[in-house]
Amino acid sequence: MIVCCIPMLAIAGLLFLTGVAGSGIIFSALLCTAMMAAMMFAMPGGHGGHGPK
């Protein structure tokens, strides 16, 4: 699931480096990634394993 955030972080970094977007977009992208990680670890059995434990 975290791999799905990599394109978003890359695009946010590219927009920041080219000057199109400000530092707020980096903060938003990192916050979104942190929320995705928190949800992944909060779900039962969502720690990379396959099937019920």
C-alpha positions, -999 to +999 in steps of 0.1 A: +000+000+000+028+024+008+042+019-027+011+036-040+023+069-024+057+069-042+043+085-074+025+112-054+057+120-035+077+121-067+052+144-084+051+167-053+089+168-052+091+176-089+065+204-086+084+218-056+118+217-073+105+234-105+089+261-084+053+254-095+042+246-060+053+257-026+064+238+005+028+231+015+025+204-012+055+186+003+039+187+037+006+175+023+022+146+005+042+135+036+010+138+058-009+116+033+019+090+034+019+090+072-019+086+073-016+057+048+010+040+070-010+045+102-041+030+085-021+001+072-007-007+107-040-002+124-058-027+102-057-063+116-035-086+096-022-057+074+015-061+082+025-076+049+014-111+057-009-131+034-040-147+048-053-148+083-029-152+112 
